[in-house]
Amino acid sequence: MYKFNDRILLLFICSLPLCLIIGPFCSDLTITIGSLIFLIGLTKHKIKFYFLNKYSLFFFIWFFYLLFSSLISDNVFLSLESTLFYFRFWIYSLALCYLLINYKITVYYLFFFLSVALLIVSIAAYYQLFFGNIILGYNYDFNHNQSRLSGIFGEENILGSYLSRILPLFFILFIQLNFKKYLNFYFITSFFLINFILILFSGERTSIFYFFIFILFFIFDLKYFFKKMNQLWIFLISFIVLLILLLYNSENLKNRILEYTFYQFSEGSTINIFSIQHQVIYKTGIKIFLDNKYVGIGPKLFREKCKNYKTYSKYDNSIDGCQTHPHNSYLQILLETGIFGFLFIIIIFIYMCIQLFKFVFLINFSPDNFSFKYTLVMIFITLFPLVPTGNFFSNWISAIYYLPIGIFLYYKLEKDF
C-alpha cells in the first residue's frame, strides 16, 4: 500500500526531468518540497539506513565544510546563498533512493516524466530548426554564423546540456522496464541521430563532447542489442555521414563547430585554453587560489574577488577574467573552497572512475548491470574535469548532478553493487 505522503513524494521526486525544462525555479521548488516531504516522514529506521551510511556521512562532512568556508569568507551572506540549504540536493537523492527501494512504480513515473520532457524538448527544437522560431518568440537562423538552437529554453543556451546529460537516464529506465526487445538497431540508431542533430545545432561544444563520451561507452554494449556485426558499422558510419552533410550544408554549424573553435584556440596568435576569454578567467582563478590556498574565498564569491585580480588579454584589453564563475567546476571548487574542499571532489571523481572501470566491458548483461553502468556514466560526464562548465553551485546544474546520485545510492545501499 502507498502511504499518502509517498504518493505526493513520487510526483515531486519523479517530475524533476520535466521541471528542468521549465526552469531553475521549478526544478528547485520540486527538489525543496520533495526533500521536505521525505524529511517529515523520517523514522528511526530511515535515519539509520539513509543517513548513517558512508555516502551520507561523506556528503555531510563536505556540506559542513562548505558552510565553514562560507562563514569565514569576506561576504558571509552572499556565500551562504549557495551553501546554507545545499543539503537539499542530497536529501532529494536519498528520497529518490527510498522510492526506488520501496516502490517499483517509481521507474514508471520517472520514465513517464522523462519521456514527456524529451518529447516537448525535441518537438520545440525541431520546430525552431525548421521554421526559425517557436511560440515563445525566440528566433533561430539556420545560416546565421552565431545563431544557436535553444528550443523551449529560449534565450538560455542549455538545450545541448540538457540532452547530453539526461539521455543516459532514458536508456537506464528503458532497460529497467524490460523494454530491451524494443532496443533494436532501428530504434537505437534513430534515437541517437535525432538527438545528435539537436545537440549539434545547439552549438554547445561541451555538450557535443559529452554526447560522444556517452556514445563511446555505449558502443561496448551494442552487441547486446544489434543482431549483426555489420549493424554496428552502419550505426557508426551514419553519424560520420550525417556530421559531414550537416557541416557541408550549414554555414552556421560549420562556423560554430569548426571555424569558430579553431579561431578561439588560436586567437591572438597564441594557443589558448579553449579561448582567450576562458584563458584569462582561468588565470584570474589561479591568482585568487594562490592567495587563498587552504580554505578558499568562499562559495559564490569568485564574482566578487575577481574584481581585484582582473587579468586582461594582451590581444584585447576589453577581455578580462571577471565573471560570475570561472567556467570550470574543478577550478571553481579549488579557488572557492581551497585545497581541503578540492580533495572532496577529487576523491569522488577517482572513486567513480574506479567503479566505472569495473563495468566498461559488461561480460554478463543484466538490467541492473546495465543501469548501474550508465548511472556511473552520467556521473562521470558531470564530473569530467577538462571542459568548460557552468556554475557548480547553481540550482539547475545541481539538480542534474544529484539526479543520478539517487539511482547510484539505490544500487549501493539496496543492491550492494
C-alpha positions in Angstrom: 0.0 0.0 0.0 1.1 3.5 -0.8 1.2 6.0 2.0 -0.4 9.3 1.1 2.9 11.2 1.7 4.7 8.8 -0.5 2.2 9.3 -3.3 2.9 13.0 -3.2 6.6 12.3 -2.8 6.6 10.2 -6.0 5.1 13.1 -8.0 7.6 15.7 -6.8 10.7 13.5 -7.0 10.0 11.8 -10.3 8.8 15.0 -12.1 12.3 16.6 -11.9 13.3 15.8 -15.6 10.2 17.7 -16.7 10.7 20.5 -14.2 14.2 21.0 -15.5 12.9 22.2 -18.9 10.5 24.7 -17.2 13.3 26.5 -15.4 15.6 26.6 -12.4 12.8 27.9 -10.1 10.5 25.0 -10.9 13.2 22.4 -10.5 14.4 23.9 -7.3 10.9 24.1 -5.9 10.3 20.5 -6.8 13.5 19.4 -5.0 12.8 21.5 -2.0 9.2 20.3 -1.5 10.2 16.7 -2.2 13.0 16.9 0.3 10.7 18.3 3.0 8.1 15.6 2.4 10.9 13.0 2.8 12.2 14.5 6.0 8.7 14.8 7.5 8.3 11.0 7.0 11.6 10.0 8.6 11.6 7.2 11.2 14.5 5.9 13.3 15.0 3.1 10.8 15.1 5.5 7.8 17.5 7.8 9.6 19.8 4.9 10.3 19.6 3.4 6.8 19.7 6.6 4.7 21.8 9.0 6.9 24.2 6.7 8.8 26.0 5.2 5.8 29.4 6.1 4.4 28.0 8.0 1.5 25.7 10.3 3.5 28.5 10.8 6.1 30.9 11.8 3.4 28.4 14.2 1.9 27.6 15.9 5.2 31.3 16.3 6.0 31.6 18.1 2.6 28.4 20.1 3.3 29.6 21.3 6.8 33.0 22.2 5.3 31.2 24.3 2.7 29.3 26.1 5.5 32.5 26.7 7.3 34.1 28.1 4.1 31.1 30.5 3.7 31.1 31.6 7.4 34.8 32.6 7.3 34.5 34.4 4.0 34.5 38.1 3.4 30.9 38.1 2.3 29.1 35.6 4.5 25.5 36.3 3.4 26.3 36.1 -0.3 28.3 32.9 0.1 25.6 31.3 2.3 23.1 31.7 -0.6 24.8 28.8 -2.3 25.7 26.6 0.8 23.1 27.1 3.6 20.5 24.9 2.0 22.8 23.0 -0.3 21.9 19.8 1.6 18.5 19.7 -0.1 20.1 18.2 -3.2 21.4 15.2 -1.2 18.0 14.8 0.5 16.5 14.7 -2.9 18.9 11.9 -3.9 18.1 10.0 -0.7 14.3 10.4 -1.4 14.8 9.0 -4.9 16.7 6.1 -3.5 14.0 5.5 -0.9 11.3 5.4 -3.6 13.3 3.1 -5.9 13.8 0.7 -3.0 10.1 0.7 -1.8 8.0 1.2 -4.9 8.7 -0.4 -8.3 6.3 2.1 -9.9 9.0 4.8 -9.3 10.7 3.7 -12.5 7.5 4.1 -14.5 6.9 7.6 -13.0 10.4 8.6 -13.9 10.2 7.2 -17.4 6.8 8.9 -18.0 8.0 12.4 -16.9 11.3 12.0 -18.7 9.6 10.8 -21.9 7.2 13.8 -21.8 10.2 16.2 -21.2 12.2 14.7 -24.1 9.2 14.8 -26.4 8.5 18.5 -25.6 12.1 19.5 -26.0 12.5 17.6 -29.3 9.3 18.9 -30.9 10.1 22.5 -29.8 13.7 22.3 -31.0 12.9 20.8 -34.4 10.1 23.3 -35.0 12.5 26.1 -34.3 15.2 24.5 -36.5 12.8 24.2 -39.5 10.6 27.3 -39.1 13.1 29.7 -37.4 11.1 30.4 -34.3 9.0 28.9 -31.6 5.8 30.0 -29.8 8.0 31.7 -27.2 9.3 34.0 -29.9 13.0 33.2 -29.8 14.3 33.1 -33.4 16.8 30.8 -34.9 18.6 31.4 -38.2 19.9 28.2 -39.9 22.5 30.3 -41.8 23.4 32.9 -39.2 27.0 32.5 -38.0 26.4 32.6 -34.3 22.7 31.6 -34.1 22.3 28.7 -31.7 19.4 26.3 -31.4 17.7 26.6 -28.0 14.1 25.3 -28.5 11.9 25.6 -25.4 14.8 27.0 -23.3 14.6 30.3 -25.2 17.5 32.7 -24.5 19.1 30.1 -22.2 21.5 28.1 -24.4 21.2 24.9 -22.5 19.4 22.6 -25.0 22.6 20.6 -25.6 23.5 20.5 -21.9 20.1 19.1 -21.0 20.0 16.4 -23.7 23.7 15.2 -23.4 23.3 14.8 -19.6 19.8 13.3 -19.5 19.9 10.8 -22.4 21.7 8.0 -20.5 18.8 8.1 -18.0 16.4 7.3 -20.8 18.3 4.0 -21.5 18.6 3.2 -17.8 14.9 3.4 -17.3 14.1 1.7 -20.7 16.2 -1.4 -19.6 14.7 -1.4 -16.1 11.2 -1.5 -17.6 12.2 -4.7 -19.5 11.8 -2.9 -22.9 15.1 -4.4 -24.2 13.2 -6.1 -27.0 12.5 -2.6 -28.5 16.1 -1.6 -28.3 16.9 -2.8 -31.8 19.2 -1.4 -34.5 16.4 0.9 -36.0 15.3 2.4 -32.7 18.7 3.0 -31.2 20.1 4.5 -34.5 17.1 6.7 -35.0 17.1 7.9 -31.3 20.7 8.8 -31.3 20.7 10.5 -34.7 17.6 12.6 -33.7 19.2 13.9 -30.6 22.7 14.2 -32.1 21.3 16.7 -34.6 19.7 18.8 -31.9 22.9 18.8 -29.8 25.0 19.8 -32.8 22.7 22.8 -33.7 22.7 23.9 -30.0 26.2 24.9 -30.7 27.3 23.7 -27.2 30.7 22.2 -27.9 31.0 20.8 -24.3 27.6 19.0 -24.8 28.8 17.5 -28.1 31.8 16.2 -26.2 29.6 14.7 -23.5 27.4 13.1 -26.2 30.5 11.4 -27.7 31.6 10.2 -24.3 28.1 8.5 -23.9 28.4 7.0 -27.4 31.9 5.7 -26.7 30.7 3.8 -23.6 27.5 2.6 -25.4 29.5 1.1 -28.3 30.8 -1.6 -26.0 27.2 -2.7 -25.3 25.7 -2.6 -28.8 26.4 -6.3 -29.2 23.5 -6.9 -26.8 21.1 -5.0 -29.0 22.3 -5.5 -32.6 21.8 -8.9 -34.1 24.5 -8.5 -36.8 28.0 -7.1 -36.5 27.6 -5.0 -39.7 24.8 -3.0 -37.9 27.5 -1.6 -35.6 29.4 -0.3 -38.6 26.2 1.2 -40.1 25.5 2.8 -36.8 28.9 4.5 -36.6 29.1 5.4 -40.3 25.6 7.0 -40.0 27.0 9.5 -37.5 30.0 10.3 -39.7 28.0 10.8 -42.8 25.3 12.9 -41.0 28.0 15.1 -39.5 29.7 15.7 -42.8 26.4 16.5 -44.5 25.3 19.0 -41.8 28.6 20.7 -41.8 28.6 21.0 -45.6 25.1 22.4 -45.8 25.0 24.7 -42.8 27.4 27.7 -42.7 26.2 28.3 -39.1 27.1 24.9 -37.9 30.4 24.8 -39.8 31.4 28.2 -38.4 30.3 27.4 -34.8 31.7 23.9 -34.5 34.9 24.1 -36.7 36.0 27.6 -37.7 35.0 29.5 -34.6 36.5 26.8 -32.4 39.8 26.9 -34.2 39.7 30.7 -34.2 39.2 30.7 -30.4 42.0 28.2 -29.8 44.5 30.3 -31.9 43.1 33.9 -31.3 45.8 36.5 -30.8 48.5 34.3 -32.5 48.8 32.1 -29.4 47.5 28.7 -28.4 44.6 29.3 -25.9 42.9 27.1 -23.4 39.5 26.9 -25.2 39.5 30.7 -25.9 41.1 34.0 -24.8 38.1 34.7 -22.6 38.4 31.3 -20.9 42.2 31.6 -20.5 42.1 35.0 -18.8 39.3 33.7 -16.5 41.4 30.7 -15.6 44.5 32.9 -14.9 42.4 35.1 -12.7 41.1 32.0 -10.8 44.7 30.7 -10.3 45.8 34.1 -8.9 42.9 34.0 -6.4 43.7 30.4 -5.4 47.4 31.2 -4.8 46.4 33.8 -2.3 43.7 31.6 -0.6 45.2 28.1 -0.9 43.7 26.1 2.0 40.1 27.1 2.6 39.4 29.3 -0.5 37.5 32.6 -0.7 34.1 31.0 -0.1 31.4 29.6 -2.4 29.8 32.0 -4.9 32.5 34.7 -4.3 34.5 34.5 -7.5 32.3 37.2 -8.9 33.3 39.5 -6.0 37.0 38.6 -5.7 37.8 38.6 -9.4 37.4 42.4 -9.5 40.6 42.7 -7.5 42.5 40.1 -9.7 41.4 41.0 -13.2 43.6 39.5 -15.9 43.4 41.4 -19.2 44.1 39.8 -22.6 47.2 41.1 -24.4 45.3 40.7 -27.6 42.2 42.7 -26.5 42.2 44.7 -23.3 38.4 44.7 -23.2 38.5 41.0 -22.3 39.1 40.5 -18.6 39.0 37.5 -16.3 36.0 38.5 -14.2 32.6 36.8 -14.5 30.1 35.2 -12.1 32.0 31.9 -12.0 35.3 30.6 -13.5 33.7 28.3 -16.1 35.3 25.1 -14.8 33.9 23.1 -11.8 37.3 22.0 -10.5 38.9 25.4 -10.7 35.8 26.9 -9.0 35.9 24.3 -6.2 39.7 24.9 -5.8 39.6 28.7 -5.5 36.3 29.0 -3.6 36.8 26.1 -1.1 40.6 25.7 -1.2 42.7 22.6 -1.2 40.7 20.9 1.5 37.4 21.4 -0.4 39.1 20.3 -3.6 40.1 17.0 -2.1 36.4 16.1 -1.7 35.6 16.4 -5.4 38.9 14.7 -6.4 38.1 11.7 -4.2 34.6 11.4 -5.6 35.8 11.6 -9.2 38.5 8.9 -8.6 36.1 6.7 -6.8 33.5 7.0 -9.6 36.2 6.2 -12.3 37.2 3.1 -10.4 33.6 2.0 -10.2 33.0 2.7 -13.9 36.2 0.9 -15.0 34.8 -2.3 -13.5 31.7 -2.1 -15.7 33.2 -0.7 -19.0 33.1 -4.2 -20.6 29.9 -5.8 -19.5 30.6 -9.6 -19.5 27.2 -10.6 -18.1 24.4 -8.4 -19.4 21.6 -7.8 -16.9 19.2 -4.8 -16.4 20.9 -4.0 -13.1 24.5 -4.2 -14.5 23.5 -2.0 -17.5 21.6 0.5 -15.4 24.4 0.9 -12.8 27.0 1.3 -15.6 25.1 4.2 -17.2 24.3 5.8 -13.9 28.1 5.9 -13.5 28.4 7.3 -17.0 26.0 10.1 -16.1 28.1 11.0 -13.0 31.3 10.7 -15.0 30.0 13.1 -17.6 29.0 15.5 -14.8 32.4 15.3 -13.1 34.6 15.3 -16.2 37.3 17.9 -15.4 38.8 19.0 -18.7 35.9 21.0 -20.2 34.3 24.4 -19.6 31.3 24.1 -17.3 28.5 26.1 -15.6 28.4 27.3 -12.1 28.9 24.3 -9.8 26.5 25.6 -7.2 23.7 26.8 -9.5 20.3 25.3 -8.8 19.7 23.9 -12.3 23.2 22.3 -12.6 23.0 20.9 -9.1 19.6 19.3 -9.8 21.1 17.5 -12.8 24.2 16.5 -10.8 22.2 14.8 -8.0 19.6 13.1 -10.1 21.8 10.1 -11.0 23.2 10.1 -7.4 19.8 8.8 -6.2 20.0 5.9 -8.6 23.6 5.2 -7.6 22.6 5.1 -3.9 19.8 2.7 -4.7 22.3 0.2 -6.2 24.9 0.7 -3.4 22.5 0.6 -0.4 19.9 -1.9 -1.7 21.6 -4.0 -4.4 25.1 -3.9 -2.8 26.9 -3.2 -6.0 
